[in-house]
């Protein structure tokens, strides 16, 4: 390991980093590969670990089929494949499955699927007849492809961990978000859950912000990606309200929540989420002036193929993007060294 590891941006209060090892040697069997979904994040993780991403060919045939070939021997190695299942989710998921299968057939000792964003997670139970539980289906596909372990970040619901019949390490983006919010030194803050389903997440977040008070937005969902906000449980008048969620998709829920917070007298409104899905018209809604800042992480590449992040920030100056690369890199190292992962978050 080089000097990069152990110099995480995160403070020791939220992420406990072990002393860096003396160096990666010739006998070390850790190998790191990246899919095409979020190459910049994978490169940051590799830099933190003081190593290079493994060489791999990825291409698409004329009919749309994907092809993957590992370009170095990984026999007997512990391989980590970084690939969020973000848009285009079907292509990125299929690429992950093909990478896992390729590594298994190349005689890797252990294959770990590192999934910063777990797609199809919202269908985690049956809410009506004749529905699929896609969160379980994806777990089955990853396991059957040959993965020995999964590392995921901020799953949409906790029960998804139980859908896997292989070990799963679940880590959280909250240390990165909390470090940033703590640096703002807010004096009168209230953490707000945008719905009742996110109360546990918001409560844990509030506890780490010096036991900040908690408020809950009561809403009734009329249809997929459509939400009707009804009222707020808790006091937000004159306070800095921080809306906390695991993801922002079309931003309908969080925007309606911000409107209600403003109506109820909140002095400032911030939005925090690990996964910036940002399906249209999310950016238009979030940049409308309701939020002082919209704070997200880079588990998903935010800028599209037709624009850069700098161009996006000119349209959306409230956007703040924090990196989870150090957190993922530290977790990968601890898994590889059979060290504790949960102790990072105590």
C-alpha positions in Angstrom: 0.0 0.0 0.0 1.2 3.5 -0.7 0.7 6.7 1.2 -2.7 7.3 -0.3 -4.3 4.8 1.9 -4.7 6.1 5.4 -5.1 9.7 4.3 -8.9 9.6 3.9 -10.8 12.9 3.6 -13.2 11.5 6.2 -12.6 12.5 9.8 -11.6 10.0 12.4 -14.9 10.6 14.2 -16.9 9.0 11.4 -14.5 6.6 9.7 -11.8 4.8 11.5 -8.9 4.0 9.1 -6.4 1.4 10.1 -2.7 2.2 9.7 -1.6 1.7 6.1 0.3 -1.5 5.3 3.9 -1.2 4.2 3.2 -2.0 0.6 1.6 -4.2 -2.0 4.1 -7.0 -2.8 4.4 -9.5 -5.5 2.6 -12.1 -3.5 -0.5 -10.0 -2.9 -3.5 -11.5 -4.7 -5.8 -8.5 -4.6 -7.0 -7.5 -8.1 -9.3 -4.6 -9.0 -11.4 -4.3 -12.2 -14.0 -1.8 -13.3 -17.1 -2.0 -15.4 -18.1 0.8 -17.7 -20.8 2.3 -15.4 -18.6 4.5 -13.3 -15.0 4.4 -14.3 -13.9 7.7 -12.5 -15.1 6.3 -9.2 -13.2 3.0 -9.8 -10.0 5.0 -10.7 -10.3 6.9 -7.4 -10.7 3.6 -5.5 -7.6 2.2 -7.2 -5.6 5.3 -6.3 -6.6 5.0 -2.7 -5.5 1.4 -2.6 -2.2 2.4 -4.4 -2.8 0.1 -7.4 -3.9 0.1 -11.0 -7.2 -1.1 -12.4 -6.7 -4.5 -14.1 -6.8 -4.5 -17.9 -10.0 -5.6 -19.5 -11.6 -5.5 -22.9 -15.3 -4.4 -23.0 -17.1 -4.1 -26.3 -20.5 -4.4 -27.9 -21.5 -6.5 -30.9 -23.6 -5.1 -33.7 -26.8 -6.6 -32.2 -26.1 -5.0 -28.8 -24.6 -8.1 -27.0 -21.9 -7.3 -24.5 -18.4 -8.9 -24.5 -15.9 -8.9 -21.7 -12.4 -10.4 -21.5 -10.0 -10.1 -18.6 -6.5 -9.3 -20.0 -4.3 -10.7 -17.2 -4.1 -13.9 -15.2 -6.3 -13.9 -12.1 -5.9 -17.5 -11.2 -6.0 -17.9 -7.4 -6.6 -14.1 -7.0 -9.2 -12.2 -4.9 -10.9 -10.1 -7.5 -13.1 -7.0 -6.8 -15.4 -5.8 -9.6 -16.7 -2.3 -9.3 -20.0 -1.7 -11.1 -23.0 0.3 -10.0 -26.3 -0.9 -11.6 -27.3 2.6 -12.7 -28.8 3.9 -15.9 -28.8 2.1 -18.4 -29.5 -0.4 -15.6 -30.1 -3.4 -17.8 -26.8 -3.0 -19.7 -24.8 -2.3 -16.5 -26.3 -5.2 -14.7 -25.6 -7.6 -17.6 -22.0 -6.3 -17.8 -21.5 -7.1 -14.1 -22.9 -10.6 -14.5 -20.6 -11.2 -17.5 -17.6 -9.9 -15.6 -18.4 -12.2 -12.7 -18.7 -15.2 -14.9 -15.5 -14.4 -16.8 -13.6 -14.2 -13.5 -15.1 -17.4 -12.2 -14.1 -19.2 -15.4 -10.6 -17.7 -15.1 -10.2 -19.5 -11.8 -10.2 -16.5 -9.5 -10.1 -17.7 -5.9 -12.8 -15.3 -4.8 -15.0 -12.8 -6.8 -16.5 -9.8 -4.9 -19.1 -7.7 -6.7 -18.7 -4.1 -5.5 -22.0 -2.5 -6.2 -22.1 1.2 -5.1 -25.7 1.5 -6.4 -27.9 -1.6 -6.3 -30.5 -1.3 -9.1 -34.0 -2.8 -9.0 -34.0 -2.4 -5.2 -37.3 -0.5 -4.9 -39.3 -3.7 -5.6 -38.2 -5.3 -2.4 -41.6 -6.8 -1.4 -45.0 -7.5 -2.9 -47.4 -4.6 -2.4 -50.0 -6.0 -4.8 -50.8 -9.2 -6.5 -48.8 -10.6 -9.4 -45.7 -8.4 -8.8 -42.1 -9.5 -9.0 -39.6 -8.9 -6.1 -36.8 -7.7 -8.4 -34.4 -7.0 -5.5 -34.4 -10.7 -4.8 -34.2 -11.7 -8.4 -31.1 -9.6 -8.9 -29.5 -11.2 -5.8 -30.2 -14.6 -7.3 -28.6 -13.6 -10.7 -25.4 -12.2 -9.1 -25.1 -15.4 -6.9 -25.7 -17.7 -9.8 -23.2 -15.9 -12.0 -20.5 -16.9 -9.6 -20.0 -14.1 -7.1 -18.6 -15.2 -3.8 -19.3 -12.0 -1.9 -21.1 -8.6 -2.5 -20.1 -5.2 -1.2 -23.1 -2.7 -1.5 -23.6 0.8 -0.4 -26.9 2.2 1.1 -29.3 -0.4 -0.1 -32.8 0.9 -0.5 -34.1 -1.3 2.3 -32.3 -3.4 5.0 -34.1 -6.7 4.1 -32.2 -6.9 0.8 -29.2 -8.1 2.7 -31.2 -11.2 3.5 -31.9 -11.9 -0.1 -28.3 -13.1 -0.7 -27.1 -16.6 0.1 -23.5 -15.3 0.0 -21.8 -12.9 2.4 -22.8 -9.3 1.9 -21.1 -6.3 3.4 -23.4 -3.3 3.6 -21.7 0.1 4.0 -23.1 3.6 4.3 -22.4 6.9 2.6 -23.5 8.8 5.7 -19.9 9.4 7.1 -19.1 11.4 3.9 -22.3 13.4 4.1 -22.0 13.9 7.9 -18.5 15.2 7.6 -19.6 17.8 5.1 -22.6 18.9 7.1 -20.6 19.1 10.3 -18.1 21.4 8.5 -21.0 23.8 7.9 -21.4 24.4 11.7 -25.2 24.8 11.7 -26.5 26.1 15.0 -30.2 25.1 14.7 -30.6 22.0 12.6 -33.5 19.5 12.2 -33.1 16.3 10.2 -36.2 15.5 8.1 -37.3 12.2 6.8 -39.2 12.7 3.5 -41.5 9.8 4.3 -42.3 7.3 7.1 -40.2 4.6 5.4 -37.0 6.6 5.9 -37.5 7.3 9.6 -34.8 4.8 10.7 -32.3 6.3 8.3 -33.1 9.9 9.3 -33.0 9.0 13.0 -29.5 7.4 12.7 -28.4 10.5 10.8 -29.8 12.9 13.4 -28.1 11.0 16.2 -24.7 11.5 14.6 -25.4 15.2 14.2 -25.2 15.7 18.0 -28.7 14.2 18.5 -30.4 16.8 16.3 -34.2 16.9 16.5 -36.2 14.8 13.9 -39.1 15.7 11.8 -41.2 13.4 9.5 -43.1 14.3 6.3 -46.3 12.3 6.0 -47.2 11.5 2.4 -49.4 9.3 0.4 -48.1 8.0 -2.9 -50.6 8.0 -5.7 -48.5 6.2 -8.4 -44.9 5.3 -9.1 -42.7 8.5 -9.0 -45.7 10.6 -8.0 -46.1 11.7 -4.3 -48.6 13.8 -2.5 -47.3 15.5 0.6 -49.8 16.0 3.4 -48.1 17.4 6.6 -45.1 17.6 8.8 -44.7 15.8 12.1 -42.2 17.9 14.2 -41.1 21.5 14.5 -39.1 23.1 11.7 -39.9 26.8 12.1 -36.9 29.0 12.0 -34.5 26.0 11.6 -32.1 24.6 9.0 -33.9 21.6 7.7 -31.9 18.7 6.2 -33.9 16.2 4.1 -32.2 12.8 4.2 -32.8 10.0 1.8 -30.9 7.1 0.2 -31.6 8.3 -3.4 -33.0 11.1 -5.4 -34.7 9.8 -8.6 -37.2 12.3 -10.2 -37.0 14.5 -7.1 -40.8 14.7 -6.8 -40.9 13.5 -3.2 -38.0 15.6 -1.9 -39.1 18.7 -3.8 -42.6 18.6 -2.5 -41.1 18.1 1.0 -39.0 21.2 0.6 -42.0 23.2 -0.4 -43.8 22.1 2.7 -40.8 22.9 4.9 -40.6 26.4 3.5 -44.4 26.9 4.1 -43.9 25.7 7.7 -41.2 28.3 8.3 -37.9 26.5 7.8 -35.1 29.1 7.4 -33.0 26.9 5.1 -33.5 23.6 3.3 -30.7 21.2 2.4 -31.1 17.8 0.6 -28.8 14.9 1.3 -28.8 11.6 -0.5 -26.2 8.9 -1.3 -27.4 8.0 -4.8 -28.1 10.8 -7.4 -30.2 8.9 -9.9 -31.5 12.2 -11.2 -34.1 11.0 -13.7 -35.8 13.8 -15.6 -37.1 16.3 -14.5 -35.0 16.0 -11.3 -32.4 18.7 -12.1 -35.1 21.2 -13.1 -36.9 20.6 -9.8 -33.8 20.6 -7.6 -32.4 23.8 -9.1 -35.6 25.8 -8.8 -34.4 27.7 -5.7 -36.0 25.6 -3.0 -32.7 24.2 -1.8 -29.6 26.0 -0.5 -27.6 22.9 -1.5 -28.3 19.4 -2.8 -25.6 17.1 -1.4 -25.0 13.8 -3.1 -22.1 11.3 -3.6 -20.5 9.9 -6.7 -21.8 6.3 -6.5 -23.6 7.1 -9.8 -22.0 9.3 -12.6 -24.2 12.4 -12.4 -23.3 14.2 -15.7 -24.7 12.5 -18.8 -22.7 11.5 -21.9 -23.6 14.8 -23.5 -22.4 17.1 -20.8 -19.7 17.5 -18.2 -20.0 17.9 -14.4 -18.7 21.5 -14.8 -21.4 22.3 -17.3 -24.0 20.7 -15.1 -22.9 22.8 -12.1 -23.4 26.0 -14.1 -27.1 25.0 -14.6 -27.4 23.6 -11.1 -25.1 25.6 -8.8 -26.7 24.1 -5.7 -25.2 20.7 -6.5 -22.5 19.4 -4.2 -20.9 16.0 -5.1 -18.8 14.2 -2.5 -16.6 11.2 -3.1 -17.1 7.8 -1.5 -14.0 6.3 -3.1 -11.9 6.3 0.1 -14.7 4.7 2.0 -15.1 1.9 -0.6 -11.3 1.5 -0.9 -10.9 1.1 2.8 -13.7 -1.4 2.9 -12.2 -3.4 0.1 -8.9 -3.5 1.9 -10.5 -4.7 5.2 -12.4 -7.4 3.4 -9.3 -8.6 1.7 -7.4 -8.6 5.1 -10.3 -10.3 6.9 -10.6 -7.2 9.1 -13.7 -5.6 10.6 -15.8 -3.4 8.4 -18.5 -2.4 10.9 -15.9 -0.8 13.2 -15.4 1.9 10.6 -18.9 3.2 11.4 -19.0 3.0 15.2 
